[in-house]
């Protein structure tokens, strides 16, 4: 805390106070792990801050949030304020500074975020005794919920995220009705901000409950109706006892949570168990794939003369609709690449052992094939009854191939050029593929 102490001492020289706010106090009260992304709040004006601290940049200059640097660490610092004149249920048009900490606390979103920590004497400043809410695992808006939501409609999603991130309760039974009644205000928020919050919710450990609560407040019905329709898409009772595709989807995400969290058998050359080492884009792509992989079953639902249920070519319709969906879901290029591959191929694994040898082996050499296995495994474990024998057979089939692959040596460009010096440049690639295919199939 030497950096914070240094900041405090510099502000004390001009008779100003500074406190740590937002996630740090609540993490300390709840005894959970916190990182170094510390936010500060002070009664010093921006001009006074600039006189004694090194200001790197100004975020939202109109609202005077400053980024400062102290002992090579970066902090965000804001002046006590009253937000007034809210525009589009998101941003204050004008900010009025105040010296009063109590007024600053009353403009915050949730009671757990209106607690201030003083590192000098290791104490909390809690103007309205809101620590009690946090200690009771109760999430509450500051004062009137409708007013807080009207100021910033994104707080609807933040409520769901914080509640499930910290496994909090909501003792006020009217809260979810209030969220539902105000859900349309989110239409004033940019899709980028909604995507950012929704992505954080999707990556929560307690994402199953969070997704159910989003459905409860009509979030999917308004913003992603394809997901909302999963509940209205029945299963074939002879093979699926989950009743509908929404229940199945939640179960597949639950299985993905287990795989992401635990040690998993990653197909590699040594076939050793190792921890999944996924980037944020890769992890997000897996969760999005799991959430979206069956969304077009509703539009392809049919029954034959024997009352067997079918969803013919639902994965191909998914790919056709992908361009339109990108406007609402917003994918990075990496996510688009991974999700396209996973959705397009997630049913092909059923018949991988029936493919021609060369085709199946090339298929298994794709860089995203391990992710495809994960999606496929979750898809099977997410059904009742789970077909674990298919999963075991696939793993054995893939393991046998990886052992063979480890013993193969493929020809390189240099070796082809040396062996076939008269080949035209355009023919080299063809020759490499021809030789390597023969090596792969043996």
N, C-alpha and C positions, 0 to 999 in steps of 0.2 A: 504493500500500500504506500510505498515511498512516493510514488507519483501523485497520488491523491493528497497525501500530507503536504507535498510541495505546493500543490494548487491551493490548498486551504490556507497555508501560511502567506502566500502572495496576496490572496484576497483579503485576509485578515489585516494586512498592512493598510488597506484602504477602508477598513471597518465593514467588510462585507462577509456574509456567510455563504457556505456552499454545502449541499447535501447530495447523497447518491439516491437516485430515484429509479422507478420502473422495476425491472426484473430482479435487480440485486437485492433490495430489501425483502421481497417476497420469497426469493430463493433462500435467503438466510433464515427467515422465519420458518419456512417449511423444511429446512435442513436438506436441501437438494443441491446438486452440483451446479455451479455457475461458472461462466467464462469471463474473459477480460473485456467484454464489450460493455463498458460502464458508461451510464448517462448521468449527467450532473445537472443540478438546478440551483440557482443562486438569486439573491436579491440585488446583485450588481447588474447595471445596465450593460448592453453590448459595448458601448463606448468605454465604460470603466473596465470591462473584461479585457478589451484590446490594449489597454494601457499597461496591464501587469502580466498578461499571458500571451503566449505565442499562438495567434489565430492562423490556422492553415487555410481555411475557406469558410464561406458562409453558405449554409443550406437554407433554401427558401428565404432569401434576403428580406422579403416582405415581413416574414415572421421572426427574423433574427434568431436563428439557431446556428450556433457557431461550432466549428470543429477546431479543437485546440490540440497542441502537442506538448507533452511534458515528459521528460526523461525517455524520449524515443517512443512513447506510447500515445495513442490517439484517443481523444474523448469528445463526446458531444455535450455541449453545455447550453442551457437555455435560461433566460431570465424569468422570474415569477411573472405570471401574466393572467389576464382574463381574456378568453377568446370571445369576440363579439362579431356580429354581422356575418353569419355563416352563409356560404355560397354553395348551392347544389348539394346540400347535406354532406359536405365533405371538408371544405377548407374555410377558415375564417378570412373574411375580406380585410379585416383590420384587427390588429392586436393592441391591447392596452396593457402596459407593464404595471406591476404593482409591487410594493414592498411587503405585502401581506401574504405569508405562506398559506394561511387558511383559504384565502381567495384563490390561490393557485391550485390548491388541492381540490376545490369544488368544481373546477373546470375539467378534471381528469375523467377518464372513462369508467373504470371499475375501482371499487374501494381498495382492492389489493394493490392498485397502481397509484394510490393517493397516500402512500406511506413513505416517509423520508428517513434516510439513515445518516447518522452523524458518526463518521469513523473516528473522530477525535476521542470521544468518550464511549464509543460502541453502544450508542443508544438510538432509539427510534422516535421520530416526531410524528405523532398520530393525532391530528386535530380533532377528529370525530370518532375516535376509538374504533377505527376500522380494522385494526389488527385482530380484533375479536372475530370478525368474519373469516379472515384468513385462517386463524387457528382452528375455527370450526369447519374448515373446508367448505365454506359457503362463498359462492361467487355472486356479487351484487353490483349493479350499476351505482354510480355516485348519485344519490338523491333520486330524481324522477327518471325512470328508464326511457320513456318516450322523448324527453328532452335531450338526453345523451345520444340517442339514436338519431334524432333530427339534426343534431350538430354534425354527426359523422355516421352515415349509414353503414360504413364498413365495420362498425362496432358489432353489428349483428353476427358477422363471421368471426370476429375476434372473440366474442362471447363463447361461441361453440369451440373455438380453438383453445382458449385458456381453460375452459371448463374441463376439457378432455386431456389437455396436456398435463394438468396438475391433479387430475382425478378429483375435481371438486364437485360439490352438490349445488343444487339450486333449490332453496327452501321456499322460494316464492312461486307458488303454483301458476301465477298469472304470467310469468316471464315468457314462456314459450308462445303463449297467445299474443303477447306484445310483439315478439319477434316476427311471428307469422303475419300479424296485421300491418307490420311496417316493412315487410320483405321487398315490396315494390320500390322502396326508396333506393335500393341497391342499383336500380336501373340508372341512377344518376352518377354512379361510380364507374370509372373506366374499367374496361374488361381486363386490362393489365393488372390493376390492383386486386380485382376479384380473383384472377388467376393466381396471383401471388399468395393470397390468403388461403384459397382452396388447396393449393399445392402443399402448404404447410400443414393443413388439416389432414390431407391424404397421407402424409408421411409420419403422422403421429403414431405412437405405439398403441394408443387407444382409438385408432381410426374407425373401427367398426361402429362403436357407439356414436362417434361424431358424425359419420355418414347417415346413420339412422336419424339423428337429430336434425341434420340438414334436410332430410326428406320430410320430417315432421313439420318443419316450418315452411314447406313448399319451395325451398331453394331450387331443387331439381325441376320441379314442375314449371317454374318460370324461366330458368336459365338453361337447363339441360333436359328437356322433356324426354329425350331418348332414354336417359337413365331412369327417369320417373316411370316410364312404361314397362320397365323390367318386372315390376310387381304384378303387372297385368298380363304377363307372358307366362302361360302355364307350361309345366314340364310333362313329359311322357311318363306316367306313373310306373310303367314297367321297368324303367331304367333309372329314373330320378324320383326320389321321395322328398325332395326339398320343397315341393309344392309350386314354387314359381322361380323365375330366373333371378329375381332380386335376392332371394335367400341364398341361392347358389353363388351369386357374385360375391356376397358378403363372406361366405364360407371360403371362397377361393382367396380373397384378400387376407382372411385370417390365416390361411396356410402360408401365404407369401410372407406375412409378418414373422411366422416361425422360421422360415427359411432364411430371411434377411438377418434375423437375430441370432440364430444358432450356427454351429458349424455345419457346413453342407458339403456334400461330395462333389467337388468341382472336377469336371472331366479334364485332366491334363495328362502329360506324358508319364507321370509317375503314379497317377490315380490316387493321390493322397488327399485326405480330408484337410481342407483349409478354409479359412474365414473368407466369406464373400467380400471382395474389395471393390465396391461399386462407387463410381462418381455420383454426384447428385443427379446429373442428367440421366444416368443409367438406372438409378434407383427410381426416379420419378417415372421414367419410361415403363418400367416393370409394373409399377402400381397403376399407372394410367391404362396400360394394356389390360390388366386384370379387371379394372373397373369397366372398361369399354368393350371387352372382347365379345360380349353377347348382345350388345345393344340393338342390333338389327334383326334379332330373332323375332321380335314382335311383328315386324313388317313382313317376315317370310314364313310366319306360322301357318301350318296347314295340317289337315288330317286326311289319311287315305281311307279306303273303303273298310279297312279293318280297325279303324280308329287309332292307328299309329300316328304319332305326332312327328312332323318334319319341319326343319328350318333350312330349306335347300339354298345353298350358296349364300348364306348370311355373311360369311367372311368376305366374299367378293363385293357385295353391296357396301360393306364397311369401307372398302378401299375406294369405291366410287364416290361415297359421301365424304371422304376424308377432307377434300379441299374445302367444302363448306364448313365442316366442323372446325377447321383450323382457325377460322375467324373468331370463334367463341372460346375454344379451349386454349389456343395459343401454344404452339409447340416450338421448341428450339429445333434447329436442323438435326442435331444428334437424336433428339427424341423422335422426330418424324421418321428418321431412317430406321431406328430400332423398332418403333411401334408398327410401321408399315410391314417390316419383315415378320414380326411376331404374329400379327393378325393374319397376314396372308398365308402363313405356313402352319398355324397352330393346330390344324386338323390333319396335316400330312403325316404327322408322327404315328397316327393309327396304322398306317400301311407301310411304314419305313422298311420293315423286314421283307415286304413283298416287292420292293423296288428292285430294279436291276442293280447289280453290285456296284457298278461305277457311279450310277446316279445317287444311290444311298450314301456312298462314301464321300462324294463331293458335297452332298447335302450336310453331312456331319462335320465337314471341314470349314463350314461357314463360321465367321468370327462371332456371330450372334447365336450360334446353335446352342451353347450352354444356357443362354437366357431362354431360348425356346423350350428347352427341357424343363426349366424352372416353371414357366407358364403352363406347360402341359401337365406337369406333376401337380401343381396347385389346382388346375382345372379338374383333375381326377380325384384328388383328395377332397375337393370341395363339393362332391356329390354324395348322395346317400342311396345305396351303399358305395363306398369308395372302392375302385377297382385297383387294388394294390398289386395284383399279379401283373397287370399291364405295365405298371411303373417298374417293377422288378425286372421284367423282361426287357424293357427299353434300356435300363441301366446296364444290364449284362451285355446286350447287343452293342451298346456304345463302348463299353469297357473293352470288349474283345477287339473292336476296331481300333481303339486308341493304342492298345498293345501292339497290334500289327503296324499301325502308323509310326510308332516309335522306332520300329526296326527298318523302316524304309528310308532310302536316300534318293531324293529327287534331283533331276538334272537342272543345272543353272544356265543362265544366258551365256556366260563365258565358256562353259563346257560345250554348249551347242555350237557356238561360233567357231570354237577350236576344232570340233569334230566335223562340222559341215561348213567349211570356209567359203564355199561357193553359193550358199543360200542368200537370197535377196533379203533385205531388211524386213520386208513385209511377211516373209515366210518363216522367220525365226520363231515368232510367237506360236504359229501353227505347229511347228516342229516340236517345240517345248511341250505344248499341250498333248501332242500325240504320244511323245515318249513318257511323260509323267502319268498320263492316263493308263498306259500299259503297266507302269510300275505300281500305280495305285490299285489296279484291279487284281494283281497277283497276290 
